[in-house]
Amino acid sequence: MAAKAQVKIGFEVSFKEPQAHYAEVQMNISGLTKDYVDVKMPVWTPGSYLVREFEKSVEEFKATAGGKAAKVEKVSKNTWRIFSAKTPNIQVNYRVYAFEISVRTPFIDESHAFLSPTGIFMHPDGMIKSASTVKIVPFNTWSKVSTGLAPVAGEQFTYKASDFDILYDSPIEVGNQDTFEFTAAGVRHEVAMYGGGNYDKEKLKVDMAKIVEKETAVYGENPNKYYLFIVHNFLKGGGGLEHLNSTTLGATRNAYNTPEGYKGFLSLVAHEYHHLWNVKRLRPIALGPFDYDNENYTTNLWVAEGFTSYYENKYLHRAGFTDVNEFLKDLVGGVGTVLNTPGAKYQSAASSSYDAWIIGYRPNENSKNNSISYYNKGEVIGILMDLEIINATKGAKSLDDVMKAMYLQCKTLKRGYTDAEFKAMVEKISGISFTNFWAKYVNGVDDVEYVKYFGYAGVDVSTENATPGKPVTGAAGQLTNDGLVITSTTRNSAAWISGLNVNDVVLSLDDTSLGDALATVRLKSPMISLDVIPLVGKKNIGDVLKLKVRRDGLEKEISLTLKENPNVRLKATVNENATPEQKAVLKKWTGV
């Protein structure tokens, strides 16, 4: 222990060729006296459940020991062995190529550097709990660094991490980002905007603060003294990734002044900020301490992400950004997504969570037919569970109470929860058994009883066909110079039954060339459904559509017997004649 305490690890990151998308990383290790030292780069980043193989972007890995060149051998895909011959001072130098735009991967160009740390830094094997420092040397045209890491006093752009879990959980933005601050729930919040945009800083300060206050109220405390929003504004942007005291958001730079765009941004803020509790502290037991070399499997992402998707709607409503009608519209829209996804009948929420690593982040042309997103199914489970708890307790308790209690339990036990523990807390708060509920909705694929659950709150949900009376093919594709290349077919649709395949190239419909069939259609995108073609729209349910396709260079005729659209559209309305009990549930549910 005494020897470990003397070990010092420091990084310096600079940018000689940002226009070519490179970071120069120097790692200094002192105090280790071993024959060799292994240093490892994570293969994935927490919050994004896919092995991304960050080590593939490392170049020119070199090391010295005591100032002399040391032999280096790569001993696994993400491990470099430095033969240091018990020399206590080791310097490692390597370059990282960073040119993938996302909230979970490093990106560098002449305008800025986004350092997603799992794709930049390495740790000595077995020393995840060791402290480290990071010095950033901005490119000569850059002037700012934004990060949730604690600054080292008196040293510009130098930061410290108490262990590598903290370092790997603290993204760094370097450049000339526009920064502004606000205080909410007693916490200083900084927003670092990259990429410009038509945002109103003063309005964002007020509105983001409202969301922070509503979220903190659920849990009773805010665990941070400082929180950072890194926002990347692009022509078309989206997505977010949560961290312990920060988040990275992707946004569309010129959508802030539209109602839909602004609501979308605030929803993203609400979602990622909720992860401050749900995932980062209230977490499934498999998600920490992390194994950075392998997949970390859990069956509980439907809580971690799905409930967070549900709560973003609750927070927007509680903060006054949506009225009750829009709140209900957003929720039944989520229910409709599950109802209209064929895979919801084949994959459970628990299975979707577990298979995130092999299916969720690697969708193919058949994914919608055999799987369901744990975001979507988890959101619906959250809605149903919340209503069940409120109804069972006659408005005294809600899912909020479960989330707060589980947060405090994880804080007390200093570990994540098991599925059984989460279920036990739901039953404790509600006072009823949730065994059948778990069997139906968590581990099973039963149809969602939305009419029953919304009825608890005096909300009537009506259902209608998404395209009443109109036939559908169940096929979609992409227009190319060769024709319409089929990219998906829906399970049990006309296309599915007839044997129309993905990668088939549609040449004609009912002996009409594709070009003529699309002559009157104004297309916004090359990605289209066959159903937008006027020739299809003129047919009736049960009619036959003849397609000529090219498959593997050979022409083939396929006949589709058109079917009714299986998709539904839901509409929710508050019953004016609701009982006092239903009104009490509605009031507790909406929280306003």
DAKATA-V586986 format. One record per residue. N is the residue number from 0. RES is the residue in three letters. NEAR is the number of other ideal C-beta (glycine too) atoms within 12 Angstrom. Layout:
# DAKATA-V586986
<<N;RES;NEAR> <N;RES;NEAR>>
This chain:
# DAKATA-V586986
<<0;MET;7> <1;ALA;7> <2;ALA;14> <3;LYS;19> <4;ALA;12> <5;GLN;16> <6;VAL;28> <7;LYS;23> <8;ILE;38> <9;GLY;31> <10;PHE;41> <11;GLU;29> <12;VAL;42> <13;SER;29> <14;PHE;36> <15;LYS;21> <16;GLU;21> <17;PRO;34> <18;GLN;16> <19;ALA;19> <20;HIS;27> <21;TYR;30> <22;ALA;45> <23;GLU;31> <24;VAL;42> <25;GLN;33> <26;MET;41> <27;ASN;29> <28;ILE;38> <29;SER;26> <30;GLY;26> <31;LEU;31> <32;THR;21> <33;LYS;26> <34;ASP;16> <35;TYR;26> <36;VAL;41> <37;ASP;31> <38;VAL;43> <39;LYS;35> <40;MET;40> <41;PRO;38> <42;VAL;32> <43;TRP;32> <44;THR;37> <45;PRO;40> <46;GLY;40> <47;SER;34> <48;TYR;37> <49;LEU;26> <50;VAL;26> <51;ARG;30> <52;GLU;21> <53;PHE;35> <54;GLU;31> <55;LYS;18> <56;SER;31> <57;VAL;37> <58;GLU;20> <59;GLU;20> <60;PHE;29> <61;LYS;24> <62;ALA;36> <63;THR;24> <64;ALA;30> <65;GLY;19> <66;GLY;14> <67;LYS;17> <68;ALA;19> <69;ALA;31> <70;LYS;20> <71;VAL;28> <72;GLU;17> <73;LYS;20> <74;VAL;17> <75;SER;18> <76;LYS;19> <77;ASN;31> <78;THR;28> <79;TRP;35> <80;ARG;26> <81;ILE;41> <82;PHE;23> <83;SER;34> <84;ALA;22> <85;LYS;18> <86;THR;26> <87;PRO;22> <88;ASN;28> <89;ILE;42> <90;GLN;32> <91;VAL;40> <92;ASN;31> <93;TYR;32> <94;ARG;28> <95;VAL;43> <96;TYR;28> <97;ALA;37> <98;PHE;22> <99;GLU;22> <100;ILE;27> <101;SER;29> <102;VAL;36> <103;ARG;35> <104;THR;35> <105;PRO;42> <106;PHE;39> <107;ILE;41> <108;ASP;29> <109;GLU;19> <110;SER;25> <111;HIS;39> <112;ALA;47> <113;PHE;45> <114;LEU;42> <115;SER;43> <116;PRO;47> <117;THR;42> <118;GLY;42> <119;ILE;46> <120;PHE;47> <121;MET;43> <122;HIS;39> <123;PRO;35> <124;ASP;26> <125;GLY;18> <126;MET;28> <127;ILE;30> <128;LYS;21> <129;SER;32> <130;ALA;29> <131;SER;38> <132;THR;32> <133;VAL;42> <134;LYS;28> <135;ILE;37> <136;VAL;25> <137;PRO;29> <138;PHE;29> <139;ASN;13> <140;THR;17> <141;TRP;26> <142;SER;18> <143;LYS;26> <144;VAL;38> <145;SER;43> <146;THR;44> <147;GLY;39> <148;LEU;38> <149;ALA;25> <150;PRO;23> <151;VAL;20> <152;ALA;10> <153;GLY;7> <154;GLU;18> <155;GLN;15> <156;PHE;27> <157;THR;25> <158;TYR;35> <159;LYS;26> <160;ALA;34> <161;SER;20> <162;ASP;23> <163;PHE;35> <164;ASP;30> <165;ILE;34> <166;LEU;42> <167;TYR;40> <168;ASP;42> <169;SER;43> <170;PRO;50> <171;ILE;47> <172;GLU;45> <173;VAL;40> <174;GLY;34> <175;ASN;24> <176;GLN;34> <177;ASP;28> <178;THR;25> <179;PHE;26> <180;GLU;23> <181;PHE;28> <182;THR;20> <183;ALA;31> <184;ALA;29> <185;GLY;18> <186;VAL;26> <187;ARG;22> <188;HIS;36> <189;GLU;34> <190;VAL;40> <191;ALA;36> <192;MET;35> <193;TYR;38> <194;GLY;33> <195;GLY;22> <196;GLY;30> <197;ASN;21> <198;TYR;34> <199;ASP;17> <200;LYS;22> <201;GLU;14> <202;LYS;20> <203;LEU;33> <204;LYS;24> <205;VAL;21> <206;ASP;31> <207;MET;44> <208;ALA;31> <209;LYS;28> <210;ILE;43> <211;VAL;40> <212;GLU;27> <213;LYS;34> <214;GLU;43> <215;THR;30> <216;ALA;23> <217;VAL;37> <218;TYR;33> <219;GLY;18> <220;GLU;20> <221;ASN;29> <222;PRO;24> <223;ASN;30> <224;LYS;17> <225;TYR;25> <226;TYR;42> <227;LEU;40> <228;PHE;51> <229;ILE;46> <230;VAL;44> <231;HIS;45> <232;ASN;32> <233;PHE;26> <234;LEU;16> <235;LYS;17> <236;GLY;30> <237;GLY;27> <238;GLY;28> <239;GLY;38> <240;LEU;37> <241;GLU;43> <242;HIS;41> <243;LEU;36> <244;ASN;32> <245;SER;39> <246;THR;46> <247;THR;47> <248;LEU;46> <249;GLY;34> <250;ALA;40> <251;THR;29> <252;ARG;25> <253;ASN;20> <254;ALA;26> <255;TYR;31> <256;ASN;18> <257;THR;14> <258;PRO;14> <259;GLU;14> <260;GLY;24> <261;TYR;28> <262;LYS;28> <263;GLY;28> <264;PHE;44> <265;LEU;39> <266;SER;36> <267;LEU;39> <268;VAL;44> <269;ALA;43> <270;HIS;39> <271;GLU;44> <272;TYR;48> <273;HIS;44> <274;HIS;39> <275;LEU;42> <276;TRP;39> <277;ASN;47> <278;VAL;44> <279;LYS;37> <280;ARG;37> <281;LEU;40> <282;ARG;40> <283;PRO;39> <284;ILE;28> <285;ALA;29> <286;LEU;39> <287;GLY;30> <288;PRO;20> <289;PHE;31> <290;ASP;19> <291;TYR;34> <292;ASP;25> <293;ASN;18> <294;GLU;25> <295;ASN;34> <296;TYR;22> <297;THR;35> <298;THR;32> <299;ASN;42> <300;LEU;46> <301;TRP;45> <302;VAL;51> <303;ALA;48> <304;GLU;42> <305;GLY;42> <306;PHE;46> <307;THR;42> <308;SER;41> <309;TYR;44> <310;TYR;47> <311;GLU;41> <312;ASN;41> <313;LYS;42> <314;TYR;41> <315;LEU;40> <316;HIS;33> <317;ARG;30> <318;ALA;34> <319;GLY;21> <320;PHE;31> <321;THR;27> <322;ASP;17> <323;VAL;27> <324;ASN;17> <325;GLU;22> <326;PHE;35> <327;LEU;34> <328;LYS;25> <329;ASP;33> <330;LEU;42> <331;VAL;35> <332;GLY;28> <333;GLY;37> <334;VAL;41> <335;GLY;30> <336;THR;33> <337;VAL;45> <338;LEU;31> <339;ASN;30> <340;THR;33> <341;PRO;28> <342;GLY;34> <343;ALA;36> <344;LYS;24> <345;TYR;23> <346;GLN;34> <347;SER;31> <348;ALA;49> <349;ALA;34> <350;SER;31> <351;SER;46> <352;SER;40> <353;TYR;29> <354;ASP;32> <355;ALA;41> <356;TRP;25> <357;ILE;21> <358;ILE;28> <359;GLY;34> <360;TYR;27> <361;ARG;17> <362;PRO;23> <363;ASN;18> <364;GLU;26> <365;ASN;22> <366;SER;28> <367;LYS;33> <368;ASN;27> <369;ASN;23> <370;SER;36> <371;ILE;42> <372;SER;33> <373;TYR;43> <374;TYR;35> <375;ASN;35> <376;LYS;47> <377;GLY;41> <378;GLU;42> <379;VAL;45> <380;ILE;50> <381;GLY;45> <382;ILE;47> <383;LEU;45> <384;MET;44> <385;ASP;42> <386;LEU;41> <387;GLU;38> <388;ILE;37> <389;ILE;39> <390;ASN;33> <391;ALA;30> <392;THR;29> <393;LYS;22> <394;GLY;26> <395;ALA;18> <396;LYS;31> <397;SER;39> <398;LEU;41> <399;ASP;37> <400;ASP;29> <401;VAL;38> <402;MET;40> <403;LYS;27> <404;ALA;31> <405;MET;41> <406;TYR;35> <407;LEU;23> <408;GLN;26> <409;CYS;31> <410;LYS;22> <411;THR;13> <412;LEU;17> <413;LYS;14> <414;ARG;20> <415;GLY;31> <416;TYR;38> <417;THR;23> <418;ASP;29> <419;ALA;18> <420;GLU;25> <421;PHE;39> <422;LYS;32> <423;ALA;21> <424;MET;31> <425;VAL;40> <426;GLU;26> <427;LYS;22> <428;ILE;30> <429;SER;29> <430;GLY;19> <431;ILE;21> <432;SER;16> <433;PHE;31> <434;THR;17> <435;ASN;18> <436;PHE;30> <437;TRP;30> <438;ALA;17> <439;LYS;26> <440;TYR;39> <441;VAL;39> <442;ASN;27> <443;GLY;23> <444;VAL;26> <445;ASP;23> <446;ASP;19> <447;VAL;39> <448;GLU;23> <449;TYR;36> <450;VAL;22> <451;LYS;20> <452;TYR;35> <453;PHE;39> <454;GLY;26> <455;TYR;37> <456;ALA;40> <457;GLY;31> <458;VAL;36> <459;ASP;25> <460;VAL;34> <461;SER;19> <462;THR;23> <463;GLU;15> <464;ASN;21> <465;ALA;21> <466;THR;24> <467;PRO;15> <468;GLY;16> <469;LYS;23> <470;PRO;32> <471;VAL;39> <472;THR;46> <473;GLY;35> <474;ALA;43> <475;ALA;31> <476;GLY;37> <477;GLN;26> <478;LEU;28> <479;THR;19> <480;ASN;11> <481;ASP;19> <482;GLY;28> <483;LEU;40> <484;VAL;30> <485;ILE;40> <486;THR;31> <487;SER;32> <488;THR;33> <489;THR;35> <490;ARG;27> <491;ASN;20> <492;SER;33> <493;ALA;35> <494;ALA;40> <495;TRP;29> <496;ILE;20> <497;SER;29> <498;GLY;21> <499;LEU;40> <500;ASN;26> <501;VAL;27> <502;ASN;25> <503;ASP;37> <504;VAL;31> <505;VAL;48> <506;LEU;30> <507;SER;27> <508;LEU;37> <509;ASP;27> <510;ASP;15> <511;THR;22> <512;SER;19> <513;LEU;32> <514;GLY;19> <515;ASP;17> <516;ALA;31> <517;LEU;26> <518;ALA;14> <519;THR;14> <520;VAL;24> <521;ARG;10> <522;LEU;16> <523;LYS;9> <524;SER;13> <525;PRO;17> <526;MET;18> <527;ILE;29> <528;SER;32> <529;LEU;45> <530;ASP;33> <531;VAL;27> <532;ILE;36> <533;PRO;19> <534;LEU;30> <535;VAL;38> <536;GLY;24> <537;LYS;18> <538;LYS;27> <539;ASN;17> <540;ILE;23> <541;GLY;14> <542;ASP;23> <543;VAL;22> <544;LEU;40> <545;LYS;27> <546;LEU;42> <547;LYS;27> <548;VAL;37> <549;ARG;25> <550;ARG;23> <551;ASP;11> <552;GLY;11> <553;LEU;12> <554;GLU;17> <555;LYS;22> <556;GLU;24> <557;ILE;34> <558;SER;22> <559;LEU;37> <560;THR;25> <561;LEU;36> <562;LYS;32> <563;GLU;24> <564;ASN;26> <565;PRO;24> <566;ASN;28> <567;VAL;27> <568;ARG;23> <569;LEU;32> <570;LYS;23> <571;ALA;33> <572;THR;21> <573;VAL;27> <574;ASN;21> <575;GLU;12> <576;ASN;11> <577;ALA;21> <578;THR;17> <579;PRO;13> <580;GLU;20> <581;GLN;28> <582;LYS;23> <583;ALA;22> <584;VAL;35> <585;LEU;35> <586;LYS;22> <587;LYS;30> <588;TRP;42> <589;THR;34> <590;GLY;28> <591;VAL;19>>
